[in-house]
């Protein structure tokens, strides 16, 4: 009898434990609050979005092109054509510039070749340089008008003292006229000649010749100044031992007096040779 009670008690305990365990299994579990509610909410929202994105429209499924799509494509093609045209114009301009540059280089090379060939040719001829109209020739006469000698070079009877004396120059007809330097030179002396020459000016040329101009009424340069052929250096007059206005013109070569008439004729010959050479 005790044995049966013992067994019965064990069976009751066994079934009670079994029922308790099953009850624990069926007990609903309250979920814990998430530490980051934003994350959980996002996960709950993303699911329907993803489902929406996975859906394809009928236009995409059937590959249908709408008018708006076609217009967009045409506009895109127009833009591409416009960009291509602009690029083409830029390339064309660059090509033209390149051609111009090549042509210029070719012309420069031709000119350099010509210059080189001229340098190599020892018999190259050159055009003469045109001198300005304001400049003077390298050789001129002491007076502008025709040269007329009133008293020649050599021994003569002095018109005032009536004695024979060496006349180291020539007297030229000139009535208060401009007097010119016959060649380029430097003025060596000016002033008053105590021997009867009156106002005078002397010019040295190329360390060889010295020309003197006497009986002047005016002097325009001083000693040490440079003059060119054709410069007006004074004005003829009647100063000193003179019977009337005229120009006394004398020449020295290496310090020795020479006949001014021969000197002027030689200047004229040289001037004519130069003139003929310029003409040819």
RAVENLIN-V54981 format. One record per backbone hydrogen bond with DSSP energy under -0.5 kcal/mol. CO is the residue of the C=O (numbers start at 0). NH is the residue of the N-H. If there is no record, write none. Layout:
BEGIN
co = {CO;CO}
nh = {NH;NH}
END
This chain:
BEGIN
co = {0;1;2;3;4;5;6;7;8;9;10;11;12;13;14;15;16;17;18;19;20;21;22;27;28;35;35;36;37;38;39;40;41;42;44;45;46;47;48;49;51;56;57;58;58;63;65;66;67;68;69;70;71;72;73;74;75;76;77;78;79;80;81;82;83;84;85;86;87;88;89;90;91;92;93;94;95;96;97;98;99;100;101;102;103;104;105;106;107;108;109;110;111;112;113;114;115;116;119;120;128;131;141;145;147;147;150;153;155;155;157;162;164;165;166;169;169;170;170;171;173;176;178;178;180;181;184;185;186;188;190;191;192;192;195;196;197;198;199;200;201;201;202;203;204;204;207;208;209;210;211;212;213;214;214;215;217;221;224;226;227;230;230;232;232;233;234;234;236;239;244;245;246;246;247;248;249;250;251;251;252;255;257;257;258;259;260;261;262;263;264;265;266;267;268;269;270;271;272;273;274;275}
nh = {4;5;6;7;8;9;10;11;12;13;14;15;16;17;18;19;20;21;22;23;24;25;26;29;30;38;39;40;41;42;43;44;45;46;48;49;50;51;52;53;54;60;61;62;63;65;69;70;71;72;73;74;75;76;77;78;79;80;81;82;83;84;85;86;87;88;89;90;91;92;93;94;95;96;97;98;99;100;101;102;103;104;105;106;107;108;109;110;111;112;113;114;115;116;117;118;119;120;121;123;130;134;179;147;149;172;170;166;157;164;161;157;155;167;153;171;248;149;150;246;175;235;232;233;229;139;226;203;223;201;199;193;195;197;240;214;192;215;190;212;187;188;210;185;207;208;253;204;251;202;249;200;247;236;238;198;234;224;186;184;230;180;232;219;220;178;216;217;245;241;173;236;171;248;213;169;211;257;209;253;255;252;250;259;262;263;264;265;266;267;268;269;270;271;272;273;274;275;276;277;278;279}
END
